[in-house]
Amino acid sequence: MDYDLVIALAKKQNQSFEVCRAVRQHLFKQDDVLLCDATIDEILSQLNVLFEPQSTELELLRTIRGIRAKRRPS
């Protein structure tokens, strides 16, 4: 495994999850992000393109993003 990857993984808060993800990507040469590996922000971004601009679903996604933004430390 790449030394820089090992160093980056050591800095992660959830090391177990990140290590499993990195090993899986290394072994299977995956460039695509799997749903189980995607962050909530990545999932929300992908969902954004599925809905019409003024739809209720898109408004819900915006609300979820707003709630998440408030929870993040500054």
Phi, psi and omega in degrees: 000152181292136181300316180299324178295317179298317179295316179298320180294325180296335181275349183286146180290313180260077187297321182300311179297313183294321179294315178300318179297314181295319179295316179300316179294321180293314183291322185258005178051045182275124173262334180282149176272126176278154180303319181292340179262347184287146174281165179299321179296322177295319179295315179298321179296318180291324178293330180306321185282350183276341189248153177294152184305321183255020184284158177297322180297318180293322176297321177297317178299319178297321178296316179298316178298320178297317178297316179296322180295323179291329182282337182288138176290145182281000000 
